[in-house]
């Protein structure tokens, strides 16, 4: 395996999947567009923004 700083244990992330991801493989359904976001937007940023707006709104 070419990933020298990664140690895998168990089978949650198999070594062949990590190698494909490192080579540029993009799993289906994981692009911003697949979540209804514009290209370049990050899902984590959108989740944080919605959580903040929920906290700020009165219940």
C-alpha positions in Angstrom: 0.0 0.0 0.0 1.3 3.4 -0.9 -0.2 5.3 2.1 2.7 5.3 4.5 1.0 7.4 7.2 -2.2 5.3 7.4 -2.7 2.2 9.5 -5.9 0.2 8.9 -7.4 -2.2 11.4 -10.5 -4.3 10.8 -12.5 -3.9 7.6 -14.3 -0.6 8.0 -12.1 1.1 5.4 -10.4 -1.7 3.3 -6.9 -1.0 2.1 -8.0 -1.2 -1.6 -10.7 1.5 -1.1 -8.1 3.8 0.6 -5.7 3.2 -2.4 -8.5 4.0 -4.9 -9.4 7.2 -3.0 -5.8 8.3 -2.9 -5.6 7.8 -6.6 -8.5 10.1 -7.2 -11.5 7.7 -7.2 -14.8 9.5 -6.3 -17.4 7.2 -4.8 -20.9 7.7 -6.3 -23.2 9.9 -4.3 -20.5 11.9 -2.5 -20.2 15.1 -4.6 -21.7 18.4 -3.3 -24.2 18.2 -6.2 -25.5 14.9 -4.9 -26.6 16.7 -1.7 -28.3 19.6 -3.5 -25.3 21.9 -3.1 -23.5 24.0 -5.7 -20.1 22.7 -7.0 -17.4 23.9 -4.6 -19.7 24.1 -1.5 -18.8 21.8 1.3 -21.4 19.7 3.0 -19.9 20.3 6.5 -20.1 24.1 6.0 -23.8 23.9 5.0 -24.5 21.6 8.0 -22.8 24.1 10.4 -24.7 27.1 8.9 -28.0 25.3 9.3 -27.2 24.3 12.9 -26.3 27.9 13.7 -29.5 29.3 12.2 -31.5 26.7 14.1 -29.8 27.8 17.4 -30.5 31.4 16.6 -34.2 31.0 15.8 -36.7 31.1 18.7 -38.4 27.8 19.5 
